[in-house]
Amino acid sequence: MALRWGIVSAGLIAGDFTTMLCSLPPSEHQVVAVAARDPNRSKEFAQKHNIPKAYGSYEELAQDPNVEVAYIATQHPQHKSAVLLCLAAGKAVLCEKPMGVKAAEVREMAAEARSRGIFLMEAIWSRFFPAMEALREVLVQGTIGDVRVARAEMGIQVTWLPRATDLSQAGGSLLDLGIYCIQFLSTVFGAQKPEKISAVADIHETGVDSTVSVLLWYPGGAHGSFSCSITSSLPNTAYVIGTKGMAQIRRTWCPTELVVNDEHKEFPPPVLGKGYTFLNGPCLSYEANHVRECLRKGLKESPVVPLAESELLAEILEEVRKAIGVTFPQDKC
């Protein structure tokens, strides 16, 4: 039976996600509705992707009985309200990362999902790439020994994108790009809470963080670190060093290759549709198929991206923001 999706927002990532869904077998996934605050954008999006229903408000989509799961692709500050709206209507939810601007928002959403017994997952698509699955196996099997150091980088020049430097929209490198890095470290260190965090940053003239470097101390003396930037192009690699060797992925956010102790293995992305905005867009299918599997099994949250870990990631990001002195309007609410 097909999983029936409702797309909340008609932006760029929503377009890629929908292109991917429409390229999967219709017996497994169907996009039945889209909603945008601008009715014209919603209609244009629906026409482009051949979606039967186009709504001019998120409330209408939430009330559509044909929608089984909502994909939240709004800008960061609108995530919480959209998620809570859909949960209240009984819809399962996949929400783009970061799930919330601040930790309290993520805790509120997670608590609501738990209390209602409804599926909610943060859309950390990187977790589902075969290269990352292979890395997790390497760590479990002890191929590189006991992990001592892990590092991730993600830096892309994206200041051309208005929201990237918009303080009111929770722009900056940390929430947009740093989330990929910290989720990698959390994968490596088994979702442990760091014992100590220190950070430095360059602040953009608009008040958002342009470049951030973070050091995290984990239990047992292991070190994790990451750098993210919206103004500088970084190598965009992530690696883990253990007592017996090293594992490395390239393209931190969408890895299709893994190198373990100089042994190289590639994981080619699937061929699904055309016209993606973002690199390796077809790989969004990995998380979409995971959501379908979870819902068909009756799970209320993902074993790969559990709500407790989404809460932890939000807490770490918030602690880093406090360390570098970046405050969003949402922090005052």
C-alpha positions in Angstrom: 0.0 0.0 0.0 1.3 3.4 -1.0 2.3 5.9 1.7 0.3 9.1 1.0 2.4 12.3 1.5 1.4 15.9 2.0 4.1 18.5 1.3 4.2 21.5 3.6 5.9 24.4 1.7 6.7 24.8 -1.9 10.4 25.8 -1.6 13.6 24.3 -3.1 14.0 21.3 -0.8 10.3 20.5 -1.0 10.7 20.4 -4.8 13.6 18.0 -4.6 11.8 15.8 -2.1 8.7 15.7 -4.3 10.7 15.0 -7.5 12.2 12.0 -5.7 8.8 10.8 -4.3 7.2 11.0 -7.7 10.0 8.9 -9.2 9.5 6.0 -6.8 6.9 3.2 -7.4 3.4 4.6 -7.0 2.5 1.5 -5.2 4.9 2.6 -2.4 4.7 6.4 -2.3 2.2 9.0 -3.6 2.1 12.8 -3.2 -1.5 13.6 -2.7 -1.3 17.3 -1.5 0.9 20.3 -1.2 0.4 23.5 0.8 2.0 26.9 0.7 1.0 30.2 2.3 0.9 31.7 -1.2 -2.0 29.8 -3.1 -0.4 30.6 -6.4 2.9 29.0 -5.5 1.0 26.0 -4.2 -0.9 25.6 -7.5 2.2 26.0 -9.6 4.0 23.4 -7.5 1.1 21.0 -7.8 0.9 21.5 -11.6 4.6 20.9 -12.0 4.6 17.7 -10.0 1.1 16.5 -10.9 -0.2 16.7 -7.4 -4.1 16.4 -7.1 -4.6 18.9 -4.2 -3.1 22.3 -3.7 -3.8 24.3 -0.6 -3.2 27.9 0.3 -2.8 27.2 4.0 -1.1 24.5 6.1 -4.3 24.1 8.1 -6.1 22.8 5.0 -3.5 20.2 4.3 -3.4 19.0 7.9 -7.2 18.4 7.7 -7.0 16.5 4.5 -8.1 12.9 5.4 -6.1 11.5 2.4 -2.8 12.8 3.8 -1.1 10.1 5.9 2.3 11.7 6.5 3.3 15.4 6.3 6.8 16.5 5.1 7.6 19.8 6.7 9.9 21.8 4.5 9.3 25.3 5.7 12.0 27.7 7.0 13.4 26.9 10.4 11.2 29.2 12.5 8.0 27.8 11.0 8.9 24.2 11.8 7.3 24.0 15.3 3.9 25.4 14.4 3.6 23.3 11.3 4.7 20.1 13.1 2.3 20.7 16.0 -0.5 21.5 13.6 0.0 18.2 11.7 0.4 16.2 14.9 -2.9 17.6 16.3 -4.6 16.5 13.1 -3.3 13.0 13.6 -0.7 13.1 10.8 2.7 11.4 11.0 5.4 13.9 10.4 8.9 14.1 8.8 10.4 17.5 9.6 13.4 19.0 7.9 16.5 19.6 10.1 17.0 21.4 12.3 13.7 20.4 13.8 13.6 23.5 15.9 15.4 26.8 16.3 16.0 26.1 20.0 16.0 23.0 22.2 12.8 23.9 23.9 10.9 23.8 20.6 12.3 20.3 19.8 11.4 19.1 23.3 7.8 20.4 22.9 7.4 18.7 19.5 8.8 15.4 20.8 6.6 15.5 23.9 3.5 16.2 21.7 4.3 13.3 19.4 4.9 10.9 22.3 1.7 12.0 24.1 -0.4 11.5 21.0 1.4 8.3 20.0 2.1 9.7 16.5 5.3 9.2 14.4 7.7 12.1 14.3 11.2 12.1 12.8 13.8 14.8 12.1 14.8 14.6 8.4 18.5 14.0 8.8 18.9 12.4 5.4 22.6 11.9 5.8 22.0 9.1 8.4 20.4 6.9 5.7 23.1 6.9 3.0 24.6 3.4 2.5 28.0 4.9 3.1 26.9 6.0 6.6 25.4 2.6 7.2 28.7 1.0 6.2 30.5 3.4 8.5 28.3 2.3 11.4 29.1 -1.3 10.7 32.8 -0.5 10.7 32.5 1.2 14.1 30.4 -1.7 15.6 32.8 -4.3 14.2 35.8 -2.5 15.7 37.7 -2.3 12.4 39.4 0.9 13.4 39.6 0.0 17.1 38.5 2.3 19.9 37.5 5.7 18.6 39.7 8.5 19.9 39.1 11.5 17.5 36.3 12.4 15.1 36.0 15.5 12.9 33.5 16.9 10.4 33.6 19.9 8.1 30.9 21.6 6.0 31.5 24.9 4.4 29.7 26.2 1.3 29.4 29.8 0.0 25.6 30.3 0.3 25.4 34.0 1.3 23.6 34.5 -2.1 20.6 32.8 -0.5 18.7 35.5 1.5 17.6 33.3 4.4 21.3 32.2 5.0 22.1 35.6 6.5 18.6 36.5 7.8 18.6 36.6 11.7 14.8 36.5 11.8 14.8 33.3 9.9 17.5 31.7 12.1 20.1 31.8 9.4 23.8 31.2 9.8 26.1 28.3 9.4 25.4 26.4 12.6 21.7 25.5 12.1 21.9 25.1 8.3 25.3 23.3 8.0 26.5 22.5 11.5 23.6 20.2 12.0 25.2 17.8 9.5 28.5 17.9 11.4 27.1 17.3 14.8 24.9 14.5 13.7 28.0 12.8 12.3 29.8 13.1 15.6 26.7 11.9 17.4 26.7 8.8 15.1 30.3 8.1 15.9 30.0 8.6 19.6 26.7 6.7 20.0 24.5 9.7 20.8 26.4 10.4 24.0 26.2 13.8 25.5 29.5 15.7 25.4 31.0 16.5 28.8 32.3 19.8 27.7 31.8 22.1 24.6 33.9 25.1 23.5 33.4 27.2 20.4 34.6 30.3 18.5 32.9 32.0 15.6 33.0 34.9 13.1 29.7 36.8 13.1 28.2 38.2 10.0 27.1 41.8 9.8 23.5 40.7 10.1 24.2 39.0 13.4 24.2 35.3 12.3 27.2 33.1 12.6 29.2 32.9 9.3 31.9 30.5 10.4 32.0 28.4 13.5 34.6 25.9 15.0 33.6 23.7 17.8 35.4 21.2 20.1 33.6 18.6 22.1 34.9 16.4 24.9 33.2 13.0 25.1 33.2 10.4 27.9 36.3 8.4 28.0 38.5 11.2 26.8 37.6 11.1 23.1 37.5 14.3 21.2 35.1 15.5 18.5 35.3 18.7 16.5 33.7 20.4 13.6 33.7 23.6 11.5 30.9 25.0 9.4 30.7 28.1 7.3 28.4 29.9 4.9 31.2 32.2 3.6 34.1 29.7 3.1 34.4 26.6 1.0 35.7 23.8 3.3 37.0 20.3 2.3 33.6 19.0 3.4 34.9 15.7 4.7 34.4 13.8 7.9 36.7 11.2 9.5 37.1 9.0 12.5 40.4 7.9 14.0 40.7 4.9 16.2 43.4 2.9 17.8 43.6 0.6 14.7 43.1 3.0 11.9 40.9 5.6 10.2 37.6 5.9 8.3 36.6 8.8 6.2 33.6 10.0 4.2 33.6 12.7 1.6 30.8 15.2 1.2 29.8 15.2 4.9 26.1 15.9 4.2 25.6 13.4 1.3 28.4 10.8 1.3 28.6 8.3 -1.5 32.0 6.9 -0.7 33.8 5.5 2.3 37.5 5.0 2.9 38.6 2.6 5.6 42.3 2.2 6.3 43.0 3.2 2.6 40.4 0.8 1.3 38.0 2.7 -0.9 34.3 1.8 -1.5 31.7 3.7 -3.6 28.0 3.8 -3.1 26.5 5.3 -6.3 23.3 7.2 -5.8 20.1 5.9 -7.4 18.8 7.3 -10.6 15.4 8.9 -9.9 13.9 11.7 -11.9 15.7 14.9 -13.1 16.0 18.5 -12.3 17.2 18.4 -8.6 18.4 21.6 -7.0 20.7 20.0 -4.5 23.5 17.5 -4.9 22.5 13.8 -4.7 18.8 14.7 -4.4 17.7 11.2 -5.4 19.3 10.0 -2.2 16.4 11.5 -0.3 14.7 8.3 -1.2 16.6 6.5 1.6 14.9 8.4 4.3 11.5 8.4 2.6 11.7 4.6 2.4 12.7 4.4 6.0 9.7 6.5 7.0 7.4 4.1 5.1 9.0 1.1 6.7 8.6 2.6 10.2 4.9 3.5 9.6 4.1 0.1 8.1 5.6 -1.5 11.2 3.6 0.7 13.5 6.6 2.5 15.0 6.1 5.8 16.7 9.6 7.0 16.1 12.7 6.1 14.1 15.3 3.8 15.5 17.9 5.6 13.3 16.9 9.2 14.3 15.1 8.8 17.6 13.5 11.8 19.2 15.8 11.7 22.2 18.8 12.2 19.8 17.0 15.1 18.1 16.6 16.7 21.5 20.3 16.1 22.2 21.4 17.6 18.9 19.2 20.7 19.5 20.7 21.1 23.0 24.3 20.9 21.6 23.5 23.5 18.9 22.0 25.8 21.5 25.0 25.5 23.8 27.3 26.4 20.9 25.1 29.4 20.1 25.4 30.6 23.6 29.1 30.2 23.6 29.5 32.3 20.4 26.8 34.8 21.4 24.3 34.3 18.6 20.7 35.0 19.7 17.6 34.6 17.5 14.3 36.4 18.0 12.8 33.0 18.8 15.1 32.7 21.9 13.1 35.5 23.5 9.8 33.7 23.2 
